Amino acid sequence: MSMHEEIFNRIEKKYLIDVPTRKKLLNVIEKNTKEDKYFKSEIFNIYFDTDNFDLIIKSIENPDFKEKFRARGYSGFDRVFLEIKTKEKERDVRIGHKRRVLLTHKQFKKFLKREKTAEELAGGQIAKEVDYLVSYFDLKPQILVYYSRKSYVGEDDLRITFDENLSYRNKDLNFKRTIHDKHYFSDKRNIIMEVKARGGMPLWLTHLLSENKIFPERFSKIGKIYEKIRKETNV
C-alpha cells in the first residue's frame, strides 16, 4: 500500500442530540476516553456525483451496499483526502469502509481540472480505484458539506465525534465558508454524535446511551442535505 493510502473498516452509529444532552454525556465520555490528536477541527467535504445524483439517491434508498466519493479538507492544513466510502450489511449490522488517498491542495486542483489523475499524483491501488470510479460514473463536484467537530478516542479503536454547525452549498465549491452558505438544522437536536468501533461498543458506553434513552438514527449528512436542496429548488 502506498504511503499516501489509508483504509478504515468500522461499525458506525449516529445519534442526534441537543447541547444539554451532550454536556451530560461528556461527563462520562471524558472519563473513559481522551481528546484526539486533532481534537477540534473544521471539516469540508466536497461530494462528487453524476449530473442526476445517482450515488446519493441510491444511498438514500438504503440498499445493502452503497458507495460515495468525496474530497475532504481540514481548515488550516494543506491536505485533501480523496475518499471512497462504502457501507454494506453484514448480519443486520452496517459496516463502513473508507479508502482514501492523500493530496495537497495544489494537487487536488490538478485532479479537479483533469490535468492529472489520482494515480499520477499519489500512486497506489486506491488511487487507481478513485480514477476508475470518477471515470466510470463521470463524477463531478456537486455539493459542499462542512461542520465543526470535536473528537475523542478510546480503547480498541473507539472513536466518538460531535459534529455541529452543519452547513452546505451547491455552488462555488471549495474548502472555505462563504456568506451564501446555509445551515441544515433548525431545531434543538442540532448535534450529530457518531460512534465508530472496530468491534462492539464498550459496556460503559452502551449503558450510558441506554440510561439516557439515546438511540441510533439513520442520518446521512449528504443524503439529508441533498433532500433539502431538492425541496429548496423544487426539483
C-alpha positions as CSV (number, residue, x, y, z in Angstrom):
1,M,0.0,0.0,0.0
2,S,1.3,3.5,-0.9
3,M,2.3,5.8,1.9
4,H,-0.5,8.1,0.8
5,E,-3.2,5.5,1.2
6,E,-5.3,4.6,4.2
7,I,-8.1,2.1,4.8
8,F,-10.7,2.1,7.6
9,N,-13.3,-0.6,8.4
10,R,-15.6,0.2,11.3
11,I,-19.1,-0.2,12.7
12,E,-20.7,3.3,12.6
13,K,-23.7,4.6,14.6
14,K,-25.1,8.1,14.6
15,Y,-27.2,9.9,17.2
16,L,-29.0,13.3,17.0
17,I,-28.7,15.1,20.3
18,D,-29.0,18.7,21.8
19,V,-26.5,20.7,23.7
20,P,-27.7,19.8,27.3
21,T,-27.6,16.1,26.3
22,R,-24.0,16.4,25.0
23,K,-22.9,18.0,28.3
24,K,-24.4,15.1,30.2
25,L,-22.8,12.5,28.0
26,L,-19.4,14.2,28.2
27,N,-19.3,13.9,32.0
28,V,-18.9,10.2,31.4
29,I,-17.2,10.1,28.0
30,E,-14.3,12.3,29.1
31,K,-13.6,9.9,32.0
32,N,-13.3,6.9,29.6
33,T,-11.6,8.5,26.6
34,K,-9.1,11.1,25.7
35,E,-9.1,14.0,23.3
36,D,-8.0,13.1,19.8
37,K,-4.7,14.4,18.5
38,Y,-6.7,16.8,16.3
39,F,-9.4,17.4,18.9
40,K,-11.1,20.4,17.3
41,S,-11.4,20.6,13.5
42,E,-13.4,22.2,10.8
43,I,-14.1,19.7,8.1
44,F,-15.0,20.4,4.5
45,N,-16.4,17.7,2.2
46,I,-17.0,18.1,-1.5
47,Y,-19.2,15.3,-2.7
48,F,-18.9,14.1,-6.2
49,D,-21.8,12.6,-8.1
50,T,-23.4,12.2,-11.5
51,D,-25.5,15.0,-13.1
52,N,-28.5,13.1,-11.8
53,F,-27.1,12.5,-8.3
54,D,-27.2,8.7,-8.8
55,L,-24.9,7.8,-6.0
56,I,-26.7,9.9,-3.4
57,I,-30.1,8.8,-4.5
58,K,-29.1,5.2,-4.3
59,S,-27.6,5.8,-0.8
60,I,-30.9,7.3,0.4
61,E,-32.8,4.2,-0.7
62,N,-30.7,2.3,1.9
63,P,-29.5,-0.7,-0.2
64,D,-27.4,-3.5,1.2
65,F,-24.4,-1.9,-0.5
66,K,-23.9,1.8,-1.1
67,E,-20.9,3.9,-2.3
68,K,-20.0,7.6,-2.1
69,F,-17.0,9.6,-3.3
70,R,-15.8,12.9,-1.8
71,A,-12.8,15.1,-1.3
72,R,-12.2,16.0,2.4
73,G,-10.2,19.0,3.5
74,Y,-9.4,20.3,7.0
75,S,-9.2,24.0,7.8
76,G,-5.6,25.1,8.4
77,F,-3.9,22.0,6.8
78,D,-2.5,21.6,3.3
79,R,-4.0,18.2,2.7
80,V,-7.0,16.8,0.8
81,F,-8.2,13.2,1.1
82,L,-9.9,11.6,-1.9
83,E,-12.2,9.2,-0.2
84,I,-14.3,6.2,-1.4
85,K,-16.8,5.4,1.3
86,T,-18.9,2.3,1.2
87,K,-21.3,0.6,3.6
88,E,-22.6,-2.9,3.5
89,K,-24.8,-5.0,5.6
90,E,-23.3,-7.9,7.5
91,R,-25.7,-9.9,9.7
92,D,-28.0,-6.9,10.1
93,V,-25.1,-4.7,11.0
94,R,-23.8,-1.9,8.7
95,I,-20.0,-1.9,8.3
96,G,-18.4,1.2,7.0
97,H,-15.3,1.0,4.8
98,K,-13.3,4.0,3.9
99,R,-10.3,4.0,1.5
100,R,-8.5,7.3,0.9
101,V,-5.6,8.9,-0.9
102,L,-3.8,12.0,0.3
103,L,-3.1,15.0,-1.9
104,T,-2.0,18.6,-1.3
105,H,-4.4,21.4,-2.3
106,K,-2.3,22.2,-5.3
107,Q,-2.5,18.5,-6.4
108,F,-6.3,18.5,-5.8
109,K,-6.8,21.4,-8.2
110,K,-4.9,19.5,-10.9
111,F,-7.1,16.5,-10.2
112,L,-10.3,18.7,-10.4
113,K,-9.2,20.2,-13.7
114,R,-8.4,16.6,-15.0
115,E,-4.8,17.7,-15.6
116,K,-3.6,14.8,-13.6
117,T,-5.2,11.5,-12.4
118,A,-5.1,10.4,-8.8
119,E,-2.7,7.6,-9.8
120,E,-0.3,10.1,-11.3
121,L,-0.5,12.4,-8.3
122,A,-0.4,9.8,-5.5
123,G,0.1,6.3,-6.9
124,G,-1.1,3.1,-5.5
125,Q,-4.2,0.8,-5.8
126,I,-6.7,3.1,-4.1
127,A,-5.8,6.0,-6.5
128,K,-6.5,3.6,-9.4
129,E,-9.9,2.9,-7.8
130,V,-10.6,6.6,-7.5
131,D,-9.8,7.2,-11.2
132,Y,-11.9,4.3,-12.2
133,L,-14.9,5.4,-10.1
134,V,-14.7,9.0,-11.4
135,S,-14.3,8.0,-15.0
136,Y,-16.9,5.2,-15.0
137,F,-19.7,7.4,-13.5
138,D,-18.4,10.7,-14.9
139,L,-18.4,12.1,-11.4
140,K,-18.2,15.9,-10.8
141,P,-18.2,18.1,-7.7
142,Q,-21.8,18.7,-6.7
143,I,-22.3,19.7,-3.0
144,L,-20.1,21.1,-0.3
145,V,-20.9,19.9,3.3
146,Y,-19.0,21.3,6.3
147,Y,-19.2,21.3,10.1
148,S,-17.2,21.8,13.2
149,R,-16.0,18.6,15.0
150,K,-14.7,17.5,18.4
151,S,-13.2,14.1,18.6
152,Y,-12.5,11.6,21.4
153,V,-10.7,8.3,21.2
154,G,-10.8,5.3,23.5
155,E,-9.5,1.7,23.7
156,D,-9.9,-0.8,20.9
157,D,-10.0,1.9,18.3
158,L,-13.2,3.5,19.7
159,R,-13.9,7.0,18.3
160,I,-16.6,9.3,19.3
161,T,-17.2,12.6,17.5
162,F,-19.6,15.5,17.9
163,D,-20.4,17.5,14.7
164,E,-22.2,20.8,14.9
165,N,-22.9,23.9,12.7
166,L,-23.8,21.6,9.8
167,S,-23.8,23.8,6.6
168,Y,-23.8,23.4,2.9
169,R,-23.9,25.0,-0.6
170,N,-24.0,23.7,-4.1
171,K,-22.2,26.4,-6.0
172,D,-18.6,27.8,-6.0
173,L,-17.4,24.6,-4.3
174,N,-14.1,25.0,-2.4
175,F,-12.8,24.4,1.1
176,K,-13.9,27.8,2.5
177,R,-17.0,29.2,4.2
178,T,-19.0,31.9,2.3
179,I,-21.9,34.3,3.2
180,H,-24.1,32.2,0.9
181,D,-23.9,29.0,2.9
182,K,-27.0,27.6,4.5
183,H,-27.4,25.9,7.9
184,Y,-29.1,22.5,7.9
185,F,-30.6,22.3,11.4
186,S,-33.5,24.4,12.6
187,D,-34.4,22.6,15.8
188,K,-32.6,21.9,19.2
189,R,-31.3,18.5,18.2
190,N,-28.5,20.0,16.1
191,I,-25.5,17.9,17.1
192,I,-24.6,14.7,15.4
193,M,-22.8,12.3,17.7
194,E,-21.1,9.4,15.9
195,V,-19.6,6.3,17.4
196,K,-17.1,4.3,15.4
197,A,-15.6,1.0,16.6
198,R,-13.9,-2.0,15.1
199,G,-15.9,-4.3,17.3
200,G,-18.8,-3.9,19.6
201,M,-19.3,-0.8,21.8
202,P,-17.7,-0.8,25.3
203,L,-20.2,-1.6,28.0
204,W,-19.8,1.7,29.7
205,L,-21.0,3.5,26.5
206,T,-23.8,1.1,25.9
207,H,-25.1,1.7,29.4
208,L,-24.7,5.5,29.1
209,L,-26.7,5.7,26.0
210,S,-29.4,3.3,27.3
211,E,-29.7,5.2,30.6
212,N,-30.3,8.4,28.7
213,K,-32.7,6.8,26.2
214,I,-30.5,7.8,23.3
215,F,-30.9,5.5,20.2
216,P,-29.1,5.4,16.9
217,E,-30.7,7.0,13.9
218,R,-30.1,6.8,10.1
219,F,-28.6,10.2,9.3
220,S,-26.5,10.7,6.2
221,K,-25.3,14.3,6.1
222,I,-25.1,14.4,2.3
223,G,-28.4,12.5,1.9
224,K,-30.3,14.8,4.2
225,I,-28.8,17.9,2.6
226,Y,-29.5,16.7,-0.9
227,E,-33.2,16.2,0.1
228,K,-33.2,19.7,1.5
229,I,-31.7,21.2,-1.7
230,R,-34.3,19.4,-3.8
231,K,-37.1,20.9,-1.8
232,E,-35.5,24.4,-2.0
233,T,-35.2,24.2,-5.8
234,N,-38.4,22.3,-6.3
235,V,-36.6,19.6,-8.4
